[in-house]
């Protein structure tokens, strides 16, 4: 057999990832959400995005949340606050469960990954099932919808290769995988009876003249809308996960902020003057234009100049009294805030928010020697923003336990863009 006679078949279908590679690697979970105890309020923003008459109900015994619209104009959105980093060369896999619904006049139901500008969605619009690639590459969002009769793998009407007829009024496992690199392939499927059934793919390489989306780093979204012409309707959100097939190399940039790094002068500690009162040391949150960047906390370091025992806390969305001003950090995706050195009352924390890490530091004995402490951090909760664009904040804080203290602090994080 000559070289010209040799043929190598590329794997296709469920055995291959979005890049056409055999699925032999372990997928790395970037995010998972199951509603066994509550609706996950730390991870999901569930809001009436516009209009009125919408609602959201957590179903205790069904591990799900039902999104509803009334008979008036209204949009109900359930969206993750975090966005999930895509690494070029890896297949991104999104699996979500729920009941999309069969739709009716005036009603749009949507499940997928995306926001108002970019995204990949399963949709039912006034009873018509479609898939949608939303893109903002022109500067304005454009919906590129393909309706069921035009699905290019399986129309899911019992006449396609799978012989399956999809029922959108039932619970389903919604499957999206994609290669981005700005121009790659997108596949939509359902997992039914233990089998992955792809029904439509969008091939963009050698087809489009622009990137197919402005960013691949997107949130998960469940959404239902009444344009004012429909009756009351609902959508059910259940479980979801985002995975990177073949793992994820955390190659992003390490960043550092401390009580001294951005201040002139040597004596720039935080004055924690009242025992048992928490004081803000350092805060970080995403810049407004960098909502698709993933920020991973790495480590925290603390040093007391005085013989002070204190508790350290990492807080998610606390309330800081007085002036705790955030400013853009150069060459970074975040804004930072530093506690005041002159008037400690401006650093008081009136509400802790959610404590996501903490511990204690001993003064290390007498002789004027202060305590010091360093630890690494790991948490599934990270910086994000609400549907309306309000950014989460993470704040390093200290609470003196035995006496007032002069305390330095530092925070290290990794940014994946």
C-alpha positions as CSV (number, residue, x, y, z in Angstrom):
1,X,0.0,0.0,0.0
2,X,1.4,3.4,-1.0
3,X,1.3,6.5,1.2
4,X,-1.4,7.9,-1.0
5,X,-3.6,4.8,-0.3
6,X,-3.4,5.3,3.4
7,X,-6.4,7.0,5.0
8,X,-6.8,8.1,8.7
9,X,-10.4,8.6,9.8
10,X,-10.9,11.5,12.2
11,X,-13.2,10.6,15.1
12,X,-16.6,12.2,15.0
13,X,-19.8,12.3,17.1
14,X,-19.9,11.6,20.8
15,X,-16.5,9.9,20.9
16,X,-14.7,13.1,20.0
17,X,-14.5,16.5,21.7
18,X,-15.1,19.8,19.9
19,X,-11.6,19.6,18.3
20,X,-12.2,16.1,16.9
21,X,-9.9,14.4,19.4
22,X,-10.9,11.1,21.0
23,X,-12.5,11.7,24.4
24,X,-9.8,9.9,26.4
25,X,-8.8,12.7,28.7
26,X,-10.4,13.5,32.1
27,X,-12.5,16.7,31.9
28,X,-11.6,19.3,34.6
29,X,-14.6,20.8,36.3
30,X,-14.5,24.6,36.3
31,X,-17.9,24.9,38.0
32,X,-20.8,22.8,39.2
33,X,-24.1,23.7,40.8
34,X,-26.7,21.4,42.3
35,X,-29.7,22.7,44.3
36,X,-29.9,20.1,47.0
37,X,-30.3,22.6,49.9
38,X,-31.0,26.0,48.3
39,X,-30.8,27.9,45.0
40,X,-27.2,28.7,45.4
41,X,-27.5,32.5,46.1
42,X,-23.7,33.0,46.4
43,X,-23.2,31.7,42.8
44,X,-26.4,32.7,41.0
45,X,-28.1,36.1,40.5
46,X,-31.8,35.5,40.1
47,X,-33.6,38.7,39.2
48,X,-36.4,40.4,37.3
49,X,-34.3,41.9,34.6
50,X,-37.0,44.1,33.1
51,X,-40.8,44.6,33.2
52,X,-42.9,43.2,36.0
53,X,-44.9,40.2,37.2
54,X,-41.9,37.7,37.2
55,X,-40.9,35.4,40.0
56,X,-38.6,32.7,41.1
57,X,-39.4,29.8,43.5
58,X,-36.9,27.3,45.0
59,X,-38.4,23.8,45.0
60,X,-37.1,22.2,48.2
61,X,-37.9,18.6,47.4
62,X,-37.1,18.8,43.7
63,X,-33.6,20.4,43.9
64,X,-34.7,23.0,41.3
65,X,-35.8,26.6,40.8
66,X,-38.9,27.6,38.8
67,X,-38.7,30.9,36.9
68,X,-42.0,32.4,36.0
69,X,-43.5,35.3,34.1
70,X,-47.0,36.7,34.4
71,X,-49.3,38.0,31.7
72,X,-47.5,41.3,31.4
73,X,-44.2,42.3,29.8
74,X,-41.4,40.9,31.9
75,X,-38.0,39.0,31.8
76,X,-36.8,36.7,34.6
77,X,-33.1,35.8,34.5
78,X,-31.1,33.3,36.5
79,X,-27.4,33.7,35.7
80,X,-24.1,32.8,37.4
81,X,-22.2,35.7,38.8
82,X,-18.9,34.1,37.7
83,X,-17.8,33.6,34.1
84,X,-15.8,30.6,33.1
85,X,-12.4,30.8,31.6
86,X,-11.9,29.1,28.2
87,X,-8.3,28.0,27.4
88,X,-7.4,28.0,23.7
89,X,-6.9,24.5,22.4
90,X,-9.2,22.9,24.9
91,X,-12.8,21.8,24.3
92,X,-15.2,23.6,26.6
93,X,-18.2,21.5,27.8
94,X,-21.4,22.8,29.3
95,X,-24.0,20.5,30.6
96,X,-27.3,21.9,32.1
97,X,-30.5,20.3,33.2
98,X,-34.0,21.7,33.4
99,X,-37.3,22.0,31.6
100,X,-37.1,24.5,28.7
101,X,-40.8,24.4,28.0
102,X,-42.8,24.3,24.8
103,X,-43.6,28.0,24.6
104,X,-46.7,29.8,23.6
105,X,-47.6,33.2,22.0
106,X,-45.3,35.9,23.3
107,X,-43.1,33.6,25.4
108,X,-39.4,33.0,24.9
109,X,-37.5,30.4,27.0
110,X,-33.7,30.1,27.0
111,X,-31.0,27.8,28.5
112,X,-27.3,28.0,27.8
113,X,-24.1,29.9,28.3
114,X,-24.1,33.6,27.7
115,X,-25.3,37.1,28.5
116,X,-27.0,39.9,26.6
117,X,-24.1,40.3,24.2
118,X,-22.7,36.9,23.4
119,X,-23.8,33.3,24.0
120,X,-24.8,29.8,22.9
121,X,-28.4,28.9,23.8
122,X,-31.2,26.4,23.4
123,X,-34.4,28.5,22.9
124,X,-38.1,28.0,22.5
125,X,-39.7,31.1,20.9
126,X,-43.5,31.1,20.7
127,X,-43.4,27.3,20.4
128,X,-40.5,27.1,17.9
129,X,-37.4,25.3,19.1
130,X,-34.1,26.7,17.9
131,X,-30.4,27.1,18.8
132,X,-28.8,30.5,18.9
133,X,-25.3,31.9,18.5
134,X,-25.4,35.4,19.9
135,X,-22.5,37.6,19.0
136,X,-21.5,41.2,19.7
137,X,-18.6,41.3,17.2
138,X,-20.3,44.2,15.3
139,X,-20.6,46.3,18.4
140,X,-24.3,45.4,18.8
141,X,-25.7,41.9,19.8
142,X,-27.0,39.8,16.9
143,X,-28.9,36.5,17.3
144,X,-28.0,33.9,14.7
145,X,-30.8,31.4,15.2
146,X,-31.3,28.0,13.5
147,X,-34.8,26.5,13.8
148,X,-35.5,22.8,14.2
149,X,-36.3,22.0,10.5
150,X,-32.8,23.3,9.6
151,X,-30.8,21.3,12.2
152,X,-28.0,19.7,10.2
153,X,-27.5,16.4,12.2
154,X,-30.8,15.4,13.6
155,X,-34.2,17.2,13.6
156,X,-35.3,15.2,16.8
157,X,-38.7,14.5,15.3
158,X,-38.4,10.7,15.3
159,X,-37.2,10.8,11.6
160,X,-33.5,11.6,12.2
161,X,-30.6,9.2,12.8
162,X,-31.4,8.8,16.5
163,X,-35.1,8.1,15.9
164,X,-35.7,10.3,19.0
165,X,-38.5,12.8,19.3
166,X,-37.5,15.5,21.8
167,X,-40.1,16.6,24.4
168,X,-39.2,20.1,25.7
169,X,-42.0,19.9,28.3
170,X,-40.0,17.2,30.1
171,X,-36.7,17.3,32.0
172,X,-33.7,17.2,29.7
173,X,-29.9,17.2,29.8
174,X,-28.8,20.1,27.5
175,X,-25.2,19.7,26.1
176,X,-23.0,22.3,24.4
177,X,-19.4,21.8,23.5
178,X,-17.3,24.3,21.6
179,X,-13.8,25.1,20.4
180,X,-13.3,28.9,20.4
181,X,-10.0,30.2,19.1
182,X,-12.5,32.8,17.8
183,X,-13.4,30.7,14.8
184,X,-14.0,27.1,15.9
185,X,-16.8,24.6,16.0
186,X,-20.0,24.6,18.2
187,X,-22.1,21.5,18.9
188,X,-25.5,21.2,20.5
189,X,-26.9,18.0,21.9
190,X,-29.1,16.1,24.4
191,X,-28.1,13.2,26.6
192,X,-31.0,10.8,26.4
193,X,-31.2,7.3,27.8
194,X,-27.4,7.4,28.5
195,X,-26.6,8.3,24.9
196,X,-25.2,11.7,23.7
197,X,-27.2,12.8,20.7
198,X,-25.8,15.8,18.8
199,X,-28.4,17.4,16.6
200,X,-26.8,20.6,15.3
201,X,-23.3,21.9,14.8
202,X,-22.0,25.3,13.7
203,X,-18.8,25.3,11.7
204,X,-17.2,28.8,11.6
205,X,-13.6,28.2,10.5
206,X,-13.2,29.0,6.7
207,X,-16.8,30.3,6.8
208,X,-17.0,33.6,8.8
209,X,-14.9,36.7,8.3
210,X,-15.0,37.6,12.0
211,X,-14.7,35.9,15.4
212,X,-18.0,34.0,16.1
213,X,-18.3,35.6,19.5
214,X,-16.5,38.5,21.2
215,X,-15.5,36.3,24.2
216,X,-15.8,32.6,25.2
217,X,-15.7,33.5,28.9
218,X,-19.4,33.6,29.7
219,X,-21.9,32.8,32.5
220,X,-24.5,30.1,32.6
221,X,-28.0,31.5,32.1
222,X,-31.7,30.4,32.4
223,X,-34.2,32.9,31.2
224,X,-37.9,33.4,30.4
225,X,-39.5,36.3,28.8
226,X,-43.1,37.5,28.0
227,X,-43.3,40.2,25.4
228,X,-46.7,41.3,26.7
229,X,-48.7,39.1,24.3
230,X,-48.5,35.9,26.3
231,X,-50.1,34.2,29.3
232,X,-48.3,33.2,32.4
233,X,-45.4,30.7,31.8
234,X,-42.5,29.0,33.5
235,X,-39.0,27.5,33.0
236,X,-37.3,25.1,35.4
237,X,-33.6,25.3,36.3
238,X,-32.1,22.2,37.9
239,X,-28.4,21.4,37.7
240,X,-25.3,22.6,35.7
241,X,-21.6,22.2,35.2
242,X,-18.8,23.7,33.1
243,X,-15.8,21.5,32.2
244,X,-12.6,21.9,30.3
245,X,-11.9,18.7,28.4
246,X,-8.2,17.8,28.8
247,X,-7.7,19.9,31.9
248,X,-6.8,23.6,32.3
249,X,-3.3,25.1,32.7
250,X,-3.6,28.1,35.0
251,X,-1.2,30.2,33.0
252,X,-2.7,33.6,34.0
253,X,-0.9,36.5,35.7
254,X,-0.1,36.6,39.4
255,X,-1.0,39.9,41.0
256,X,-0.2,41.3,44.5
257,X,-1.5,44.1,46.6
258,X,-0.5,45.1,50.1
259,X,-0.8,47.9,52.7
260,X,2.6,49.2,51.5
261,X,2.9,48.3,47.8
262,X,1.0,51.3,46.5
263,X,1.7,53.8,49.3
264,X,4.6,56.2,49.8
265,X,6.3,56.0,53.1
266,X,7.2,53.2,55.4
267,X,4.6,53.3,58.2
268,X,1.5,52.3,56.3
269,X,-0.1,49.8,58.6
270,X,-3.8,49.5,59.4
271,X,-4.6,50.8,62.8
272,X,-7.0,48.3,64.4
273,X,-7.9,50.3,67.5
274,X,-10.9,48.6,69.0
275,X,-10.9,45.0,70.3
276,X,-13.5,42.7,68.6
277,X,-14.1,45.2,65.8
278,X,-13.3,44.0,62.2
279,X,-11.3,46.3,60.0
280,X,-10.9,46.2,56.2
281,X,-7.3,45.8,55.1
282,X,-7.4,45.2,51.3
283,X,-10.4,44.8,48.9
284,X,-10.5,43.7,45.3
285,X,-13.2,43.6,42.7
286,X,-13.3,43.3,38.9
287,X,-13.0,46.4,36.8
288,X,-16.3,47.3,35.0
289,X,-14.8,46.3,31.6
290,X,-13.2,43.1,32.7
291,X,-16.2,41.0,33.8
292,X,-15.1,38.0,31.8
293,X,-11.8,37.6,33.7
294,X,-11.5,34.8,36.2
295,X,-9.8,35.8,39.5
296,X,-8.5,33.0,41.7
297,X,-7.3,33.9,45.3
298,X,-3.9,32.4,45.9
299,X,-2.5,33.5,49.3
300,X,-2.7,36.0,52.2
301,X,0.0,37.3,54.4
302,X,-0.3,39.3,57.6
303,X,2.1,41.0,60.0
304,X,1.4,42.7,63.3
305,X,3.9,45.4,64.4
306,X,2.6,45.2,67.9
307,X,2.0,42.4,70.4
308,X,-1.5,41.8,69.2
309,X,-3.5,38.6,68.9
310,X,-6.0,38.9,66.0
311,X,-8.4,37.1,63.8
312,X,-8.1,37.4,60.0
313,X,-11.0,37.1,57.7
314,X,-11.6,36.9,54.0
315,X,-15.0,38.4,53.3
316,X,-17.3,38.1,50.3
317,X,-19.4,41.3,49.7
318,X,-19.1,42.9,53.2
319,X,-20.2,46.4,54.1
320,X,-17.3,48.7,54.9
321,X,-18.2,51.9,56.8
322,X,-16.7,55.3,55.8
323,X,-14.4,55.7,52.8
324,X,-13.1,52.5,51.3
325,X,-12.4,53.7,47.8
326,X,-11.6,51.3,44.9
327,X,-9.2,52.4,42.2
328,X,-8.0,50.7,39.0
329,X,-4.8,48.6,39.4
330,X,-2.3,49.0,36.6
331,X,-1.9,46.0,34.3
332,X,-4.7,44.2,36.1
333,X,-8.3,43.2,35.7
334,X,-9.2,44.4,39.2
335,X,-9.7,47.5,41.3
336,X,-8.2,47.5,44.7
337,X,-9.0,49.4,47.9
338,X,-6.8,49.9,51.0
339,X,-7.9,50.6,54.5
340,X,-7.1,54.0,55.9
341,X,-4.1,54.5,58.1
342,X,-5.0,57.8,59.8
343,X,-8.7,57.3,60.8
344,X,-9.4,53.6,61.5
345,X,-13.1,54.3,61.9
346,X,-13.3,54.5,58.1
347,X,-12.2,50.8,57.9
348,X,-14.9,49.5,60.2
349,X,-16.9,46.6,58.7
350,X,-20.6,47.0,59.7
351,X,-21.7,43.7,58.0
352,X,-19.4,40.8,57.3
353,X,-21.2,39.5,54.3
354,X,-20.0,35.9,53.8
355,X,-16.8,34.7,55.5
356,X,-15.0,32.5,53.0
357,X,-11.7,32.0,54.9
358,X,-10.2,32.9,58.2
359,X,-7.9,32.1,61.1
360,X,-6.0,33.4,64.0
361,X,-2.5,35.0,64.5
362,X,-0.7,34.9,67.8
363,X,1.4,37.9,68.9
364,X,4.4,35.5,69.3
365,X,5.1,36.6,72.8
366,X,6.4,39.6,74.5
367,X,9.5,41.7,73.9
368,X,7.7,43.9,71.5
369,X,7.7,41.2,68.8
370,X,4.6,41.0,66.7
371,X,2.9,38.0,65.1
372,X,3.2,37.1,61.4
373,X,1.2,34.7,59.3
374,X,1.0,33.4,55.7
375,X,-1.3,30.9,54.1
376,X,-2.5,29.7,50.7
377,X,-6.2,30.0,49.8
378,X,-8.6,27.8,47.8
379,X,-12.3,28.5,47.2
380,X,-14.9,27.7,44.5
381,X,-16.3,31.2,45.1
382,X,-14.6,33.9,43.1
383,X,-15.2,37.4,41.8
384,X,-18.2,38.0,39.5
385,X,-21.0,40.4,38.8
386,X,-24.7,40.5,38.8
387,X,-26.9,40.6,35.7
388,X,-27.0,44.4,36.2
389,X,-23.2,44.6,36.3
390,X,-22.7,45.2,40.0
391,X,-19.3,43.7,40.9
392,X,-18.6,41.3,43.8
393,X,-16.0,42.4,46.3
394,X,-13.5,40.3,48.3
395,X,-12.0,42.0,51.4
396,X,-9.2,40.9,53.6
397,X,-10.0,42.0,57.2
398,X,-8.6,41.8,60.7
399,X,-10.2,41.8,64.1
400,X,-8.0,42.5,67.2
401,X,-8.7,40.1,70.1
402,X,-6.5,41.2,73.0
403,X,-5.4,44.8,72.3
404,X,-5.4,47.4,69.6
405,X,-2.8,46.7,66.9
406,X,-0.9,48.0,63.9
407,X,-1.2,45.4,61.1
408,X,0.1,45.0,57.6
409,X,-1.5,42.7,55.1
410,X,-0.9,41.4,51.6
411,X,-3.1,39.5,49.1
412,X,-2.0,37.4,46.0
413,X,-4.4,36.4,43.3
414,X,-4.2,34.9,39.7
415,X,-6.0,36.4,36.7
416,X,-7.1,34.3,33.8
417,X,-8.3,36.3,30.8
